[in-house]
Amino acid sequence: MEEKNPVSKNSDSNLMGALAYVWILSVVMLVIKKDDEFVKFHAKQGLILFIVSWIGIVPVIGWIIDVVVVLFIIIGFIKALSGEKYKIPLVGDLASKINI
């Protein structure tokens, strides 16, 4: 039976997956860790959050979206660091459509 949220036991992958949520580092992780499925999973979500964060330049609505993005970044960072493959609501669905 497949686990709902598979766990990575590789601390290097966990750290790289967590760092993938730090805006532009998502792109870096997609390039340098393209063979690591765990890192790639988190880097794709980090990339979506990075793109959405650009909406933050729009006053009021963008600021609200940025607060949500920062919360998702914190959640993703913690989940990746603990080795969990957590699919962020909405973001995870979009990220799964990225074919890299």
C-alpha positions, -999 to +999 in steps of 0.1 A: +000+000+000+014+034-010+019+060+018-002+092+015+028+114+023+060+095+016+090+103+038+125+109+027+152+094+049+180+113+031+189+144+052+207+160+022+175+157+001+154+170+030+176+201+032+177+207-005+139+202-007+134+227+021+157+253+004+137+249-027+110+270-011+133+300-008+121+318-040+146+316-068+164+286-052+135+266-065+148+270-100+184+262-089+172+230-072+153+220-103+185+223-123+211+208-099+189+181-083+169+170-114+174+133-106+161+135-070+123+130-071+119+144-035+137+176-042+120+180-076+086+176-059+093+204-035+112+226-060+081+225-083+059+237-055+085+264-046+085+275-082+047+280-082+049+300-050+078+321-064+057+329-095+026+337-074+046+359-050+051+384-079+014+393-076+025+410-043+035+441-062-003+448-066-014+469-036-038+453-011-049+421-030-012+413-037-002+418-001-029+394+011-017+368-015+019+374-003+009+366+033-007+333+021+024+325+000+047+331+029+026+308+051+027+281+024+065+286+021+069+281+059+047+250+058+065+235+027+100+243+042+091+225+075+075+195+058+105+191+034+130+194+062+112+167+081+113+145+050+076+146+042+062+149+007+034+173+015+012+185-013+003+222-006-034+229-014-039+243-050-001+247-054+005+210-054-020+204-082-004+231-104+031+219-096+023+183-106+015+196-141+051+209-146+070+183-166+107+186-159 
